[in-house]
């Protein structure tokens, strides 16, 4: 069994057969979670299957002008929940990966919260991401994890550094529409 935990621009993808009836397909692997609802403003671009990396859905903010090199985004990654791992351990594993891959302080912690109608875990952090061959861009990020039975939903929000306040209201509105069917 292969488990890969990647949260941020390349979200979590895993292939763990946990039983149950498949509802979605993710990279050729049956996903054993529920369908979900998430609503985006009309001016946001929802990326097609061919353009996504490992996410189930990616939505990009509108361009702010000709010099805009980073479009803020909200994406959802899906993961079959490992059978032999508790919810708390799963969140710890995600945190361990984020701390290591983003060089976050060791005392970084997820906070319990609610998004839409669901209980969730939330983490806010900053990182430097490649934006081109010789360009890097610093981003602010929010990660939300919703665990529901056999599945985990990883919702990631990425903002260009310093633009979180500009997009926070819109992103909060998007996040608060999240609902499992």
C-alpha positions as CSV (number, residue, x, y, z in Angstrom):
1,X,0.0,0.0,0.0
2,X,1.3,3.4,-0.9
3,X,0.6,6.5,1.2
4,X,1.8,9.9,0.1
5,X,1.0,12.9,2.2
6,X,1.5,16.2,0.4
7,X,-0.4,19.3,1.5
8,X,-0.3,22.7,-0.2
9,X,0.0,23.2,-4.0
10,X,0.4,19.4,-4.5
11,X,-2.2,18.1,-2.2
12,X,-2.7,14.8,-0.5
13,X,-3.0,11.7,-2.8
14,X,-3.0,8.2,-1.4
15,X,-4.1,4.8,-2.5
16,X,-5.4,2.9,0.5
17,X,-8.2,0.4,-0.1
18,X,-10.5,1.0,2.8
19,X,-13.6,-0.8,1.5
20,X,-17.0,0.8,0.8
21,X,-18.7,1.9,-2.3
22,X,-16.6,4.2,-4.6
23,X,-18.2,7.6,-5.2
24,X,-15.4,9.4,-7.1
25,X,-12.3,8.5,-9.0
26,X,-8.9,10.1,-8.1
27,X,-6.0,9.4,-10.4
28,X,-7.4,5.9,-11.2
29,X,-7.9,5.1,-7.6
30,X,-11.4,4.7,-6.1
31,X,-12.2,7.2,-3.5
32,X,-14.4,5.9,-0.7
33,X,-15.8,9.2,0.6
34,X,-18.9,11.2,0.2
35,X,-19.7,13.7,-2.5
36,X,-19.3,17.3,-1.3
37,X,-20.5,20.7,-2.2
38,X,-18.3,23.8,-2.5
39,X,-19.4,27.0,-4.2
40,X,-17.2,29.5,-6.0
41,X,-17.9,33.1,-7.2
42,X,-18.8,33.4,-10.9
43,X,-15.6,35.2,-11.7
44,X,-13.3,32.4,-10.3
45,X,-12.0,29.9,-12.8
46,X,-12.6,26.3,-12.0
47,X,-9.8,24.2,-13.5
48,X,-10.6,21.2,-15.7
49,X,-9.5,17.7,-15.0
50,X,-6.6,17.8,-17.5
51,X,-5.1,20.8,-15.8
52,X,-5.2,19.7,-12.2
53,X,-2.3,18.0,-10.4
54,X,-3.7,15.8,-7.7
55,X,-6.6,17.8,-6.5
56,X,-10.3,16.9,-7.0
57,X,-11.1,20.6,-7.8
58,X,-9.1,23.8,-8.1
59,X,-10.5,27.3,-8.4
60,X,-8.4,30.3,-9.2
61,X,-9.2,34.0,-8.5
62,X,-9.5,36.4,-11.4
63,X,-6.4,38.2,-12.6
64,X,-6.0,41.5,-10.8
65,X,-4.2,43.1,-13.7
66,X,-1.5,42.5,-16.4
67,X,1.3,42.3,-13.8
68,X,-0.5,39.7,-11.6
69,X,1.8,36.7,-11.5
70,X,0.0,34.7,-8.9
71,X,-3.7,33.8,-8.8
72,X,-5.1,33.0,-5.4
73,X,-6.6,29.5,-5.3
74,X,-8.8,27.2,-3.3
75,X,-8.4,23.5,-4.0
76,X,-9.7,20.2,-2.5
77,X,-7.7,17.1,-2.3
78,X,-9.2,13.7,-1.5
79,X,-7.7,10.8,0.4
80,X,-9.0,7.4,1.5
81,X,-8.5,7.4,5.2
82,X,-5.9,4.8,6.3
83,X,-7.7,2.0,8.2
84,X,-5.1,1.6,10.9
85,X,-4.7,5.3,11.7
86,X,-6.8,7.4,14.2
87,X,-8.1,10.8,13.1
88,X,-5.7,12.4,15.6
89,X,-2.7,10.5,14.2
90,X,-3.7,11.4,10.6
91,X,-3.8,15.1,11.5
92,X,-0.4,14.7,13.2
93,X,1.0,13.0,10.1
94,X,-0.2,15.9,7.9
95,X,1.3,18.4,10.4
96,X,4.6,16.5,10.4
97,X,4.8,16.7,6.6
98,X,3.9,20.4,6.6
99,X,6.5,21.3,9.2
100,X,9.2,19.4,7.4
101,X,8.4,20.5,3.8
102,X,7.8,24.1,4.7
103,X,10.3,24.5,7.4
104,X,7.6,25.6,9.9
105,X,8.4,26.0,13.6
106,X,8.2,22.7,15.5
107,X,5.4,24.0,17.8
108,X,3.1,24.6,14.8
109,X,-0.4,23.1,15.5
110,X,-3.7,22.6,13.7
111,X,-6.6,24.2,15.5
112,X,-10.1,22.7,15.6
113,X,-12.7,24.7,13.8
114,X,-15.9,24.3,11.7
115,X,-16.2,25.0,8.0
116,X,-19.7,25.0,6.5
117,X,-21.5,22.2,8.4
118,X,-18.4,20.1,9.1
119,X,-15.9,19.8,12.0
120,X,-12.4,20.5,10.7
121,X,-8.8,21.2,11.5
122,X,-7.1,24.5,10.4
123,X,-3.5,25.6,9.9
124,X,-2.2,28.9,8.7
125,X,1.4,29.2,7.4
126,X,3.6,31.0,4.9
127,X,6.0,29.5,2.4
128,X,8.1,30.4,-0.7
129,X,7.0,28.7,-3.9
130,X,8.5,28.6,-7.4
131,X,6.7,31.0,-9.7
132,X,8.8,30.4,-12.9
133,X,12.2,29.4,-13.9
134,X,14.0,32.1,-11.9
135,X,11.2,33.5,-9.8
136,X,10.0,32.7,-6.4
137,X,6.9,34.0,-4.7
138,X,6.1,34.0,-1.0
139,X,2.6,32.8,-0.2
140,X,0.3,32.7,2.8
141,X,-1.7,29.5,3.1
142,X,-4.6,28.0,4.9
143,X,-5.2,24.3,5.1
144,X,-8.4,22.7,6.4
145,X,-8.8,19.0,7.0
146,X,-12.2,17.4,7.3
147,X,-12.3,13.7,8.2
148,X,-15.5,11.8,7.6
149,X,-15.4,8.0,8.1
150,X,-13.3,6.5,5.4
151,X,-12.2,9.8,3.8
152,X,-10.3,12.9,4.4
153,X,-10.9,16.2,2.5
154,X,-8.0,18.6,2.4
155,X,-8.9,22.1,1.4
156,X,-6.0,24.4,0.7
157,X,-6.2,28.2,0.2
158,X,-3.1,30.0,-1.3
159,X,-2.7,33.7,-1.3
160,X,0.2,35.9,-2.6
161,X,2.0,37.2,0.5
162,X,0.2,40.3,1.8
163,X,-3.0,39.6,-0.1
164,X,-4.7,37.4,2.4
165,X,-6.7,40.3,3.8
166,X,-7.9,41.2,0.2
167,X,-9.2,37.8,-0.4
168,X,-10.1,36.6,3.1
169,X,-13.8,37.5,2.9
170,X,-14.2,35.8,-0.5
171,X,-12.3,32.7,0.6
172,X,-14.2,32.5,3.9
173,X,-17.4,32.6,2.0
174,X,-16.2,29.8,-0.3
175,X,-14.9,27.7,2.6
176,X,-18.2,28.1,4.5
177,X,-20.1,26.5,1.7
178,X,-18.3,23.2,2.2
179,X,-20.8,20.4,2.9
180,X,-20.7,16.7,2.7
181,X,-23.6,15.0,0.9
